[in-house]
Amino acid sequence: MPYTTHTQQAIPSSSRDEQALAQAELDSHLESQAQAIAPTQDPLTSRDRRIIGEIIEVEPESVRTIWIEGGITVWVQLVSGGRLPFDRNWFAKRVAEVKTTLPETPLERNERLSDELEEACAVFGLYHGEIDWLSFSTKLYRDGHLVGFVGCNHQGWYARPRQYGVNRVAGNAKDVIALLGVRTAVAA
């Protein structure tokens, strides 16, 4: 019975370079496909990036991500590929300091006010119309009937029963809704 012996031939270096290039292209294509199917959730908010940027004195957009290693070291990964290590306790102290001095952005303000309004509406059994985000104002309804107008400006929360008239001001959304004469919703 005849036996065939196979020998391994050397692959020319140009062929290996082409293979490596093709593999890199395939890896890149697979990664982009995976992102299209299930994009990675960014764990950092724009406020987080602003805080980190303030601490390490870089533009917030240059911060890619952050993680803690061994419970001791905070690592900041930059978009450019660099990484910076910081002591966890020092970094936490600086975050607390910067948070107290960093002004709220208009988006953050609107999100905070919207959450407060949603909670107050739930207490009174109300719902609101579309919010005018520039002036943060809206109409309040109960059972399809207009209850009044509410908003928040530099004076605080305000309400009025009609579109035109004098604003009644209060410190929070719940109190300002009560100024409209609305009583809390009673469970049936």
N, C-alpha and C positions, 0 to 999 in steps of 0.2 A: 504494500500500500504506500503510495507516494505521500510524503509530508511536505507541506509548504511552510517555509520559514519567512515570517514578515519582519522586516527591519524598519526601524523608525528613521525617517529622513529628517534632516535638519530643515527647519523652516527659515527661509531667508529673512533677514532683519526688516526689509521693507515690507514684507508680508505681515510681520508681527506688528509693525507700526500701524498698518492699515487695519488690522484686527483690533488693536487697542482703540483706535479712533472710532471704529464702528461700534465697539462696546460702549464707549463714552457717549456716543450719539444715542444708542439704545437706552442707556441709563437715564439720560436727560429726557428723552421722550416719555419713558415710563413715569418719571417723577412729575412731569407736567400733566400727564393723564391722571395720575393719582390726585393731584391738586384740583383738577377740574371736577373729579368725581366727589372727593371729600376734602375741601379746603381746610387747612389747618386753622384752628381758632387761635386768634392772637390773644394771649393772656394779659397783655398790657393795654390799658386804656390810654387815651391821649394825655389825661391828667397824670397817670403814672410816668409816662415818658417825660412830661414837663418837670416833674419832681426829680427824677433821676438825672435829667439833663442839667437841672439847677445844681444838684449836688456835685456832679463830676465835671461841670462846666463845659458841656457840649450841647450842640443843637438837639432838641428832643427827637427829631426825625432820624438821628444817627444811632439811636438806641434800638437794637433788634429785640433782645430779650434779657431776662435776669433769672438767676437761680441761686440756691444756697447749697453749698457742698460741705458735707460733714457737719452741718449745724454750726459751722464756724465762719466760713468764708462766703461772702456774697460776690458772685461773678456777674459782671455786666458785659453782655455780648454786643458789640457794635456792628452796624451794617457793613462797615468796611472790612470786617473779619477780625478785628482786634478784640481782646478780652481784657478786662480790668478787674483785679481782685480787691475786695475791701473787707475789713473786719465787720462781722455781722452786727455787733452791738453798736459800733460807731455809726454804721450805715443806718440802723434803725433810729438812732438818736437824731441823725441829720434829716431823715424822712419826716419825723415828727416836727422838727423845727421848720422845715421848708413848707410843710402842709399849712402851718398857721399863717405864713406870710404870702403864699401863692394866691393871687386873686382868682376868683371863680370866672370861668369863661361863660359867654352867653349860652352856649349849649348846656353846660353843666347847671347853670341857673335854671334854664327852662325845664330840664329833666327833674331837678329837685322840686320846683314849683308844681309841675305836672303830677308828680307822685303825691305831693301834699294835697292837691286838689282832688285826685282820685280817692284818697282815703277819706276826705271830708264828704265827698259826694256819697260814698258808701254808707257813712253814718246817717245821712239824711235821706237816703233812698232817692237820690237825684242822679241825673246824668247830664253831661255837658255837650254842647255842640263843638264844632271845629274851633280849635284854639288859634288865635292870631298870635303867632310866636314872636313877632316884633314888639308888640305891646303887652304880651301875655294877658289876653282877655278873652272871654267867651261868654256864651249864654248858658244858663242853667235851666233844666227842664225836670218836671215830675209828671209822670203819666201823660206825656205829650203836651203839657201846658207850660208856657214860659213862666219861670219863677223870678228871674232877674238876671242881671249882668254882674260878673265878677272879674277881677283881674288883680295884677300886682304891679306896682310901680315903685319909684324911689321912696314913697311915703309908707309903703307896705301893702297889705291886701285891702282891696276896696270892693264895695258892692253898691248897687242901686237897683231899685225895682223896675225902672223904665230906662230906655236907651239914653234919654237926656235927663239930667237932674243932678243933685248933689251926691257926691260919693260919701259913703259911710266907711270909715277906715277901722281896721282891726289888725291885730298882730299875727293872725294865722288864718288859714282858709276856713277852718271849722267855725271860728268866732265870726268871721265876716258873713258866712252863710246864715248864721243865727240872726244877724242884724237884718236880714231880709224877712224875718218873721217865720222862717221855716223851722218846723219842729223835727226832732230826730225820728227816724222811721221806726215803727213799732212792728215787731214780728207778729204775724197772724197766727 
